[in-house]
């Protein structure tokens, strides 16, 4: 039985099926990990951004900072300088 399994594996290796199959499986696995990691990163960034907005809104509500200063602080991290955040309303 063991000899039969070895000969079947040797036949598959000799036929050139194993290397492309391993490459496809590894490529799909790496792709899935990348997709999951990207989704987790975006979720974390979005969650922290929303938490920051809530905290700044609380400071504005209690009068500690002005609404203009709050908008300036929240826009300070934008990737495109000068681009207003569409979610912010003054």
N, C-alpha and C positions, 0 to 999 in steps of 0.2 A: 504494500500500500504506500509506504513512504517512498519507495523507488518510483512508483507511478506518479506521485505528486512532483517529485524532482524532475522527472522526464517531461511532464506537462509544463512545468515552469520553464524548463530549458527550451522547450519548443516555442513557448510564447516569447521568450527573450530572443531566440534566434529569428523569429518571424518579424521582429521589430515593432511589436505592439506595446510593450511595457513602457518604453521611454516616452512616447507621446501620451500614453494614458496617465502616467505619473505627472507629466508636465501639465496636462489639462486639469487634473485633480488639484495639484498645488496652486495653479493659477486661479482656479475658482475659489479655493480656500483663502488665498491672499486677498482676492477681491472682496469676499464676504467680510473678512476682518476689517478691511479698509472702509467699507460702507458702514459697518457698525460703529467703528471708531469715529468716523465723521459725524454720524448721527448723534452719538453721545457728546461729542465736543460742541456741536451746535446747540443741543439741548441745554448743556451746562452754561454756555455763554448767554443764551437767551434768558435762562432762569436768573442768572446773576444781574443781567442788565435790568430786568423787571424789578428785582429786589432793590437795586440802586434807585430806580425811578420812584419807587414807593417811599424810600427813605427821604429822598430829596423833596418829594411832595409833602411829606409830613413836616419837614423843616419850613417849607413855604407856608403851610397851613398854620403853624404856630407863630409865624412871623419872624423867625430867626434869619431867613435869607429872603431876598426879593425874588419875584418870579423871573425877572430878567437874568439875575445871577444864576438861578437854577437852570434856565435854558442854556446859558453859557457853559455851565459845568457839564451838563448832559451832552452837549454838542462837542465838548473838548476831546472826546475819544473817537470822533468820526474819522473814517479813513479818508474821505474827500473833504478837504478844508473848504469851508464856506457852504457846504451842502446842509440844509436844515434837516432835522429829523422829522419825518412825516408824522410820527406818533406824538410829538410834543405839541401842545396847544397852550398858548399863554392867555 
